[in-house]
């Protein structure tokens, strides 16, 4: 068939894959946390316990998480 000239070391690629998978899991956890926080703030806002600003901050965090705008992940 042919002669093998070189072999690519899979260790680097496997490590990069593991990092990517870990980042994905982290992003999913951040998103789920933002969803729960927003839901909680939304209920508390309906009861006039949290301010409009607190609700808006929770909404922004949820939007950032959902759009992948998570810094450092």
N, C-alpha and C positions, 0 to 999 in steps of 0.2 A: 504494500500500500504506500508506504513512504517512511521516511526516517523522521523521528521526533527530534526537533531541533532544540526545543525548550519546553519546560512545564511551568505553567502559571501557578504561583503559590496561592492557594485558596484561603489561607488564613486571613489575609487582609480583607478579602471580600466577605468572608463569613463574619468577621468582626464588624465591618460596616453594616451588614445586614442586621446583626444583633443590636447595634446602636439604633438603627432606624426603627426596628420593631419596639425597642424600649421607648423611644420618643413617641411613637404612635400610641402606645399604652398610656404614657404620661399625658398626652394631649386628650385622650379619651376620658381620663380621670378628671382632668381640669374642666372639660366640657360638662361632664356629669355633675361635678360640684357646682359649676355656674348655673346649671339648670335647677338644681335643688335650691340654691341660694335665691335665685330669681323667684321661684315658686313661693318660697317662704316669705320673701319681701313683698310679693304681690298680695298674698293673703293678709299680711300685717298692714299693708297700705290700705286695703279695703276697710280695715278696722280702725284706721287713722292712728296706727301705732308707729309707723315709720313715715318719713317725709317723702315728698315727690322726688327730692334729690337722691335719697337712698334707693328708691325704686329705679330711678334713671341710671344710677351707677351699677346696679345689679343687671339691668338690661344691657348696658354697654359691655359689661364683663361677659355676659352671655353671648352677645353679638361677636365680640372679639374672639372668644373661644370657638364659636361655631364657624367663623371664617378662617380659622387657622392663624389668627393674628397673635398667637401666644409667643411672647418673647422668652427666649431662653429654654425653649423646649425642643 
